[in-house]
Amino acid sequence: MANQFLNAQEYANVMLLLLKNQLVFGRLVDGQFKNQVTDENGLKISVKRPPRFLDKKDGTATLAAQDILTGSAMVEVDQYSKVHISVGDIEYVASFNSLMQNATMRSAASTLAHSIDKFLANQTKKFPSWVMGGDPAYNDVLYANATNPTMLIRSPGQAMAAHTRLMDQGVPNESLSGVVPFEDGQAIRGSMLSDFTPSLNVPALQKVRIPIISEIDWYASQQLPVITTGTRAPGDGSSSGAQIDGGTLQVNYRDVKDTMQMTIHIDGLSTGTVKAGEVFTIQNVYAWDWRAQQVLPYLQQFTVLEDGVNAAGDMDLTITPPIIVQGSTDGVNTDGNTAFATVNAAPVNDAYVQFAGAASTNIRVKSAFHKRAISLVSARLHTPFTGVSSFATDPDTGISVRYWRGSDIATGAHVHRWDCIYGAEVMDPFLGTRIAGQNVDA
C-alpha cells in the first residue's frame, strides 16, 4: 500500500485530542498557555498568587484601606516530553477517523499523558497538610503508628476527611478534585455499592468511576508519587526526637510571598536523614484559620522541600508553609501577616519536632486539591527549519503539541514526532491536602 499522509494540522489536532483524553492531573489543575515563554527569558514565567483581604469591622462606615500583597510564583517551563513513530506504524492511515482509531497513536498519546501526569503528581508532595481518613481523632495515628499512613482509603467516610481539611484551610468549595491509586478507588466503589448507593451515584458506579464525595470529584491514577521517608526517628512531639534549634522562628509574608517557603534549623538527629516530601509538626504550634482569625484544633503541618544534609545531628530544612504569625507586624503594618497567617504562635527553641510515618517507609501520596493549587504552564516550541510541522493548543489545559515529520533520503525512513514543553508549580500550599487511609470502616 502506498504511504498516505494527512496534513500536518490533522496530525497535531488528533494527538492533542488523544493526549487530553488520557490525562488525569493535567485536566484537574490550572492550565495556561504562554507564548512569551522562550529560551530568551530562561524558559521561566511569573504566575501571580491570589491575594487575601481582612474583614476590618470597626463599627463605622470609614473605609479601611488595605495594602494588597500579591506574591508571584516563578514557573520553570523546563519539562520536555516527546514521542515518535515511523511510517511503518501509520502508513495505512488514510482518514481522520482511522487515525484516531490507530492503536499506535493511542499508545503514543498515552505515553505523553503519563509523562505530564507524573510530573504534575509530584507537585502534590509540596502540600504540607496530611489528614487521615475517618474520625478526626485518627489524625494522631499518622505520627504514632508506623503502618497506617500506607493504608487504603476504604470508604466515602474516610475520603470525606479531605474535604473537611480543605474547608478548615479556607479553600473555596468548588473546583475540588482528588486522586487516589486504583486500589483505593476499588475499595471506595466497593463500599458504595454495598452500603451507600444513592440513585445519583449508580450511573457512575456502573461506569467504574468514583462518584463525587463531599464536593470532591475523585479520580484514580497510577502516576501518584511515592515518598521514602528518611532514617530519622519520628519522635513523639513532646519529649523525644528532633528539636527546633535557633530560638523563636517566624517570617513576614511580605518577605516570602514569592516563594512561600523558609529555612529552619533542627538538631538532635544523630545520623538520621530527612527527605523531600516528608511532613512534620512542631510542639505547641497550631494551625490558624485566617478567615475566622482563630486557632484550629490541630498542629500546623509542614513539608520538606529539599533533602536535608546532616551535620553532626544538626540540619537545615527548607519548608513550606513559612511560619507567619497572626497579628505580628512586618515593619509596615500587621495586615499582611494577619491575612496570610499560618500559625497561632512561633515555635520556641528546643520545641520538639514530630515526623509523620516511620523511618525508611515507602508512602504513596494521595491528595485532594482546588484547581488553582497547581499551575501548569505550557509553551509553543519553535517551528522546525526542515520538514513539515504544525501546532495544536488545548484551551482547557493550555497544553501545546508540536507535530513534526521528516524523511531521510539515505534510508527512506519517514519519522513522525510530537513534542510538548511545560512546567508547573504549587501556587498556594493550603489549596491542597494529602490524605491517608485507615484500617477501619469509617
Secondary structure, 3 states (H helix, E strand, C coil): CCCCCCCHHHHHHHHHHHHHHHCCHHHCCEEEECCCCCHHHCCEEEEECCCCCCCCCCCCCCCCCCCCCCCEEEEECCEEEEEEEEHHHHCCCCCHHHHHCCHHHHHHHHHHHHHHHHHHHHHHHHCCCEEECCCHHHHHHHHHCCCHHHCCCCCHHHHHHHHHHHHHCCCCCCCEEEEECHHHHHHHHHHHHHHCCCCCCHHHHHCCCCCCECCEEEEECCCCCEEECCCCCCCCCCCCCCEECCCCCCCCHHHHCCCCCEEEEEECCCCCCCCCCCEEEEEEEEEEECCCCEEEEEEEEEEECCCCCCECCEEEEEEECCCCECCCCCCCCCHHHHHCCCECCCCCCCCEEEECCCCCCEEECCEEEEHHHEEEEEECCCCCCCCEEEEEECCCCCCEEEEEEEECCCCCCEEEEEEEEEEEEECCHHHEEEEECCCCCC
